[in-house]
Amino acid sequence: MKRRLLAAALLLCMTAPLLKADEGMWLPALISQRIGDMQAKGFKLTAEDIYSVNQASLKDAVVLFGSGCTGELVSGEGLLFTNHHCGYSYIQRHSSVEHDYLKDGFWALTRADELPNPGLTVRFLERMEDVTAVVLKGYKAKMTEDQRQELVKKNARKLRDQIEKEGNGIKTSVEALYYGNQYFLFVFREYRDVRLVGAPPSSIGKFGGETDNWMWPRHTGDFSIFRIYAGPDNLPADYSVDNVPYRPKKFMKISTAGVKEGDFTFVYGCPGSTQEYVHSEAVRYIQDVSDPEKIALRTARLNLMKKYMDQSQAVRIQYSSKYASVANAWKKWQGEEKGLRKNLVVPVKQEYEKRFEEWAVGTRYEGLTTRLAQLYAARNPIYRAYEYYNETVRAVEKIQKGMGRVVLAKDYYQPIDEEIFVAMMEAFDKALDDSYKPAYFLETRAEFGGNMEVWKDSVFANPERAKALAVALDKHYSQQIAPVVKELSQSITLLYRDYMQGQMEFEPQKAFYPDANLTLRVAYGKVEGYQPLDAVYYRPVSTLKGIIEKDNPDIFDYNIPQVLRDIYARGGFQDQPVCFLATNHTTGGNSGSPVLNADGHLIGINFDRVWEGTMSDLVFDPEICRNISLDVRYLLFVIKEVGHADYLFNEMVFVN
C-alpha cells in the first residue's frame, strides 16, 4: 500500500508544475516575453541586447557552425570558438601519420598557416519573423494534408526566392513550429571560407573519450578555433588567398572571473531536435523498443571498429571521426532510456492524457489521444523496420557505395566493413519479418544457405553482387518502407497540430516553447550540481586535479600529453577549473554554443549533457538535467600553456 501511495504522490508531483524551473528553448525574437524572468534570476541586460535587427546584438556573435553545431565570435578579426568534436572531422582531414593533428594538436603561428576547409560554412542569423499568414495564404479547411503541405511549400519558396535574390550569401528557411500551428522565416548570411586556427591534442580535446562521454565529472578540453574569412567588402566569398578576416558586427568579451554555484547562465545556440509534447506511446516506443535495439546494434559496430583501431595508428586516424559519430548517440540513448524509466515518463504522460481527455469532452479535441495511440500502434512495426534499415543496412559502407553514396577511400578500411557486414546483416535478417525484405535478399540468402560469412565474401569480391544487393535493399526501403512511414507520420503530425492547440487551451497559463529545430534559441538557468543517487552529490566545477587523478598512459582515453603532467608537477595549477555544470535546457546542436554570464560575457562553451538527464529531449527534469560546459579559463590555459599560442589573446577582449 505504501508503495502505491508513493507512486501516486510522485505522479501528482510530476504532473503539477506548469513549467519546470529553467526549462525551455526560447526564440530570440520573442525573448521580451521571458526577459522579466531572466532579469529576476540575475540577468543584467535587455531583450535588445540579446536580439535586435536595428543594432548589433549578441545574436550577431553566434553562428550555426557546419550543419549541426554552434560557434561564437571572440574577436573583431573573425576568430571563432566551437567544440573540438564539432571541428573533429576537419581536423581529421588535415591529419596524416606524418602530421597527426588529432594526436598532437594544431596551432597556426601566422595567418598564412591557417588551414582552409572546403565545404565548411557558418551562418549568421540576420533576422527571424512570424510568417504564418503568408505561408498559409490560400489555405481552405477542405484541403487535404498533402494539399496543405504543397501550398505551404509553394508560398514558402516564393517568399524565400524574393529574399535570396539579394545574393551576397543570403540563405533562408521557413520552419514549422508547434507542428505547423505557426511558421517562422529565418534569414541567414552564410560564409564559406572558414579556416582552422588551432586545436588541442585529442588527449585534451577528447580526454575521457567515449568512457566519459555524457558523464560527470568531466575533464574534457572540448574546443577548437577557426577563423572566418570574407572578401574585401566583408561579404561572403569562396576561398581565396586575397580574402581577409571577417569583421563582425559583434563579438563576445571573455570573462576571467570564473563561476560559482548559483551564478546565472544562459546558452545562445542552435539546438537540434526535441519532442517535449509527444504522446505517451511515442515515449513508450523509444524507451522499450527503439533505444534498446539501437544500443545493441551500435555496440556491435563499435566493438568491431575499436578492435582494428587499437591495432593500427593509421586505422585509428581513418575511423576516429566515424567511431565518435556512432558512439555519441549510442551512449546518449543509454542514458535516455534509463532516465525515462526512472522518471516514470510514460505513466506521467498517460496521467496527463487522461486529464486532457476529461477536459476535452464535448470539444473538437475529444478522442485525440486515443486516435494518436491507434496511429502509433499502426506505425510502430514498420517504423521499427525503417530504423533497422538505417542502423544495419546503411551502416555497411560497401552497401552505401552501391547506393551511390560517397565513401572516401582514404577513410575506408575493408576488414572493418566486412565484419560489420556480417554482424549487421545477421541482425537485420533475424530481427525483421521476411515481408520487410526485398525478394533479391531472400533469394540470395537461400543461395548461400543463410551463411552471411559466405555471402560477405561474394559481395566484397564481386562489385556487381555488391551493387545488386545495395540497389535491391535501397529500392525496397525507399518504395515499400519509407513511404508508409511517411504517410503514417504525416497523419500523426496532423493530429499533433490539433493536440498542440488543445494542450495550449487546456493549460492557458503555461508558457509553451517550440520544439528545437536547429534554429537559434536562448536557454537560461544557473550553475548548479546535482544528486544522481542517494547520498551522492556532484559539485558543479571540475579541475585539473581531476585530470591528473584520471591520467593513465595505459588507457588511450586517459593518456594525457606529458606537458600537462609537467605543468601540474611544477605546481600552481592544481585548482585550475576545467568544466562546469548548469541547469540550461540544451540538446544536440547546442554543441559549441556560448555560455554567458549575467553581463553577457563568455564564461564557457557548451559541449554535453549529463548521462542521467539525456531524456531532456522528451521531458526536462530540473533536479537531474544538466548541461556540461568547458570553462573558458581552461581553454585559455591550454592555448597558452600547451599550445604556446597566446598571441591569439592580442585580438580578444577580457573582462573580470
Order of alpha helices (4+ residues) and beta strands (2+ residues): alpha-alpha-alpha-beta-beta-beta-alpha-alpha-beta-beta-beta-alpha-alpha-beta-beta-beta-alpha-alpha-beta-beta-beta-beta-alpha-alpha-alpha-alpha-alpha-alpha-alpha-alpha-alpha-alpha-alpha-beta-beta-beta-beta-alpha-alpha-beta-beta-beta-beta-alpha-beta
